[in-house]
Amino acid sequence: MVSNIGILLTNIGTPDEPTPSAVRRYLHEFLSDRRVVELPRIIWWPILHGFILRTRPKKSAKLYQKIWRTEGSPLLHYSREIAHALEKKLSLPVVLGMHYGKPSIKQALNELREKNIEKIIVLPLYPQYSATTTASTFDRVTDELKTWRKIPEICTINDYATDPNYIKCISDSIRHAEQTQGKPDHLLFSFHGIPQQYANAGDPYPEHCKATARLVAEALQLKAEDWSLAYQSRLGRAKWLSPYTDKVLAELGQRGCKKIHVICPGFAADCLETLEEIAIRGKEQFLAGGGKELYYIPALNNTHDHIDLFYQLVTHNIQIF
């Protein structure tokens, strides 16, 4: 390996603690991002500061408390584990920067600068590209590099939604769930949603999600009626990508599905949206609709195959750097 190359892994971020004050700081940073909320500030600012930041932190803190662990935030824990394992496998510096919260992308980049790194590969842990996540991450990287006197060479990995190794990882995790939990009546792919108007404006995210689900279904030789795709985590009253996961879960129970498996391929590491929204609340929604059993298939997290996927992505990009 070339010694002057460093890897910047990025993820969305997490509150420092499952408390209203920590959640408020996190939400303020997250929801102030113009890539995330594209409304004019004159409209959005009163909504954010007058309503959301006054009411949502207390509610969200209670949800975080349900999934918080002794080591802290699951998302931060698994993201760190991924970075450490990848660094060991690559024998190159690998640093983690969170888009919102700590450790920040700025801190991570400066850590690489202190190591005299001259070439940086930026790998956002978002398999499917979206302006709200991937592009916003690159904004943060660029904003920091604007302050540097000497700019390193940068290689960015935009997505890996259809990468064969990624498809195999997701497919294998579904197979493992069937082997340990039994075959379900239905498999649901649940991806984080974005506002429909963002997709209408050209964001390729929904097409990436559909491509991932289709390739996994083909690898598993699933029939059309055996699986479906939905989008979760919508915010506000605007139309988001549909169908909505909570509605689909209730409908699956109502139409006679007794046992389902749910996987969230857009999340590299388990977090609030998977552990609480799907494994806890989603299960309740499915049971309330008449279902009997919902099994959430864990994110790839720090598994060996997941680390190998990132190793392959990085080494391929080193070769063409």
CORKALIN-V32478 format. One record per backbone hydrogen bond with DSSP energy under -0.5 kcal/mol. CO is the residue of the C=O (numbers start at 1). NH is the residue of the N-H. If there is no record, write none. Layout:
co=CO nh=NH
co=CO nh=NH
This chain:
co=2 nh=5
co=4 nh=118
co=4 nh=119
co=5 nh=93
co=6 nh=121
co=7 nh=9
co=7 nh=95
co=8 nh=123
co=9 nh=97
co=10 nh=125
co=11 nh=99
co=12 nh=100
co=17 nh=19
co=19 nh=23
co=20 nh=24
co=21 nh=25
co=22 nh=26
co=23 nh=27
co=24 nh=28
co=25 nh=29
co=26 nh=30
co=27 nh=31
co=28 nh=32
co=30 nh=33
co=33 nh=36
co=33 nh=37
co=36 nh=38
co=40 nh=43
co=40 nh=44
co=41 nh=45
co=43 nh=47
co=44 nh=48
co=45 nh=49
co=46 nh=50
co=47 nh=51
co=47 nh=52
co=48 nh=53
co=51 nh=54
co=51 nh=55
co=52 nh=56
co=52 nh=57
co=55 nh=59
co=56 nh=60
co=57 nh=61
co=58 nh=62
co=59 nh=63
co=60 nh=64
co=61 nh=65
co=62 nh=66
co=63 nh=66
co=63 nh=67
co=64 nh=67
co=64 nh=68
co=69 nh=72
co=72 nh=69
co=73 nh=77
co=74 nh=78
co=75 nh=79
co=76 nh=80
co=77 nh=81
co=78 nh=82
co=79 nh=83
co=80 nh=84
co=81 nh=85
co=82 nh=86
co=83 nh=87
co=84 nh=88
co=85 nh=89
co=86 nh=90
co=87 nh=91
co=87 nh=92
co=93 nh=7
co=95 nh=9
co=97 nh=11
co=98 nh=105
co=100 nh=14
co=103 nh=98
co=104 nh=108
co=105 nh=109
co=106 nh=110
co=107 nh=111
co=108 nh=112
co=109 nh=113
co=110 nh=114
co=111 nh=115
co=112 nh=115
co=112 nh=117
co=113 nh=116
co=118 nh=153
co=119 nh=6
co=120 nh=122
co=120 nh=155
co=121 nh=8
co=121 nh=123
co=122 nh=124
co=122 nh=157
co=123 nh=10
co=124 nh=126
co=125 nh=268
co=127 nh=160
co=127 nh=161
co=130 nh=133
co=130 nh=134
co=130 nh=135
co=131 nh=136
co=133 nh=137
co=134 nh=138
co=135 nh=139
co=136 nh=140
co=137 nh=141
co=138 nh=142
co=139 nh=143
co=140 nh=144
co=141 nh=145
co=142 nh=146
co=144 nh=147
co=145 nh=148
co=149 nh=151
co=153 nh=120
co=155 nh=122
co=156 nh=158
co=157 nh=124
co=160 nh=163
co=163 nh=167
co=164 nh=168
co=165 nh=169
co=166 nh=170
co=167 nh=171
co=168 nh=172
co=169 nh=173
co=170 nh=174
co=171 nh=175
co=172 nh=176
co=173 nh=177
co=174 nh=178
co=175 nh=179
co=176 nh=180
co=177 nh=181
co=178 nh=182
co=186 nh=261
co=187 nh=189
co=187 nh=228
co=188 nh=190
co=188 nh=263
co=189 nh=191
co=189 nh=230
co=191 nh=232
co=194 nh=241
co=195 nh=198
co=195 nh=199
co=196 nh=200
co=197 nh=201
co=198 nh=203
co=199 nh=202
co=204 nh=207
co=204 nh=208
co=205 nh=209
co=206 nh=210
co=207 nh=211
co=208 nh=212
co=209 nh=213
co=210 nh=214
co=211 nh=215
co=212 nh=216
co=213 nh=217
co=214 nh=218
co=215 nh=219
co=216 nh=220
co=217 nh=222
co=218 nh=221
co=223 nh=226
co=224 nh=227
co=226 nh=187
co=228 nh=189
co=230 nh=191
co=231 nh=245
co=232 nh=193
co=239 nh=196
co=239 nh=197
co=243 nh=231
co=244 nh=248
co=245 nh=249
co=246 nh=250
co=247 nh=251
co=248 nh=252
co=249 nh=253
co=250 nh=254
co=251 nh=255
co=252 nh=257
co=253 nh=256
co=258 nh=292
co=258 nh=293
co=259 nh=185
co=259 nh=186
co=260 nh=295
co=261 nh=188
co=262 nh=297
co=263 nh=190
co=263 nh=265
co=264 nh=267
co=266 nh=268
co=268 nh=301
co=271 nh=274
co=271 nh=275
co=272 nh=276
co=272 nh=277
co=274 nh=279
co=276 nh=280
co=276 nh=281
co=277 nh=282
co=278 nh=283
co=280 nh=284
co=281 nh=285
co=282 nh=286
co=283 nh=287
co=284 nh=288
co=285 nh=289
co=286 nh=291
co=287 nh=290
co=293 nh=260
co=294 nh=296
co=295 nh=262
co=295 nh=297
co=296 nh=298
co=297 nh=264
co=300 nh=303
co=303 nh=307
co=304 nh=308
co=305 nh=309
co=306 nh=310
co=307 nh=311
co=308 nh=312
co=309 nh=313
co=310 nh=314
co=311 nh=315
co=312 nh=316
co=313 nh=317
co=314 nh=318
co=315 nh=319
co=316 nh=320
co=317 nh=321
co=318 nh=321
